[in-house]
Structure formats: C-alpha cells, structure tokens
Amino acid sequence: MFQKKEIIYSETLGVCIVDDIVKLADNRKDTYSYYLLRSVFDRTKKAYIPVENHSVKLRTLITAQEAQAIKEHEDFDQYSQAVRNEVNYVLSKK
C-alpha cells in the first residue's frame, strides 16, 4: 500500500503523487478506499484508483541507477514520454 504524499508511477498518469487516500461509496453504499493520484507534471490531471484489486499498474519509481542507465541508452529518445519524464524526474532528485 502506498502512503499519502508518496511519489509513484502510474501507467495512466506517469509520475504522480498520492494526494490522498479517500473512501468512496458504490451504488450499494459499500465503501472502498481509493488513491487520489495527481500528475506531478500536470496538477490538473488526476485519477481515483482503488487501493485493492486495481487493474492500473502502480509502482515505486525507478532508482537513480536505473534512470541513469536508461538515459544513457542510445534509443532514449524512442522511449515513451512518460518513461522519459520518470527518468528525468528521478535524476533531478538525486
């Protein structure tokens, strides 16, 4: 489980912050915990992802060593914008 204010990677938003963990109810009034994720690069982009049983891939950020290796790869420009953003974000924080 991720914690509030943790910076993670979401396959839908890229690098994002766990802005909050909220309870939302369904039509039967059952409540479930959701991550409120906000993009680090565009704070207007957000997503609610169930804490349990989500289909969106969420993970911790890559390490600085992994980011450096990707950045030095000859095909770095061919990686998706989300991956390049993650690499640059991680390297800017080391």
Number of C-alpha atoms within 10 A of each C-alpha: 6 15 13 14 13 14 20 22 24 22 13 14 20 21 27 28 24 22 17 16 19 14 13 13 10 8 6 6 8 9 12 13 15 18 22 19 27 23 22 20 13 11 11 8 12 18 16 16 19 18 16 11 7 10 8 11 10 18 13 12 19 16 13 17 13 14 20 15 12 16 18 10 12 8 9 14 10 10 13 10 11 16 20 18 16 20 24 15 17 19 17 9 7 8
